[in-house]
């Protein structure tokens, strides 16, 4: 897993104008090299059909393809990895099923959450949020804001925990520099890109901001 890949992640979403597959295509055309398929409330069949299409799109663009929650589907289609929420399968169990070659991400909201993951098989990265309120995520954990990330990063450094942290939750282009200044390793986006007048260009601009290192 290369830093340049997980620094900018896109989480699929659907709107009146875009399907899950459309949203992935927009992210890839905008230069994003990491797509996570998240389809809450979809059937297994619907998710697998979308996963196969998006997986091929990612392969053609040289992008990493991650499946949200579904360890069995990730293994079945040989995705690049899986992202596990706080109420999903534990990371050690997923690691036993998938092996070391799969990327495993884990959702956290606090340093205490991170500490709980340090006892056994480790995730490859943490998805940490939410930064602010977001309508694309159900049952939000407490909002972190900049101060929340600063506190978490400081505690990780004090405990010499070097697993990458990716901020998520209501992030927009204007937030990127301030967030990166907290010491996080990357950002994950969804609705803010799709709501832009030109979503593909919005993704391109966000990538450029990250490449300039603000």
HELIX and SHEET records of a PDB file:
HELIX    1   1 UNK A    3  UNK A    6  1                                   4    
HELIX    2   2 UNK A   20  UNK A   29  1                                  10    
HELIX    3   3 UNK A   44  UNK A   61  1                                  18    
HELIX    4   4 UNK A   71  UNK A   77  1                                   7    
HELIX    5   5 UNK A   91  UNK A   98  1                                   8    
HELIX    6   6 UNK A  111  UNK A  116  1                                   6    
HELIX    7   7 UNK A  117  UNK A  119  5                                   3    
HELIX    8   8 UNK A  145  UNK A  158  1                                  14    
HELIX    9   9 UNK A  173  UNK A  175  5                                   3    
HELIX   10  10 UNK A  176  UNK A  181  1                                   6    
HELIX   11  11 UNK A  191  UNK A  194  1                                   4    
HELIX   12  12 UNK A  199  UNK A  211  1                                  13    
SHEET    1   A 9 UNK A   8  UNK A  11  0                                        
SHEET    2   A 9 UNK A  34  UNK A  37  1                                        
SHEET    3   A 9 UNK A  64  UNK A  68  1                                        
SHEET    4   A 9 UNK A  81  UNK A  84  1                                        
SHEET    5   A 9 UNK A 103  UNK A 108  1                                        
SHEET    6   A 9 UNK A 125  UNK A 129  1                                        
SHEET    7   A 9 UNK A 164  UNK A 168  1                                        
SHEET    8   A 9 UNK A 186  UNK A 189  1                                        
SHEET    9   A 9 UNK A   8  UNK A  11  1                                        
END                                                                             
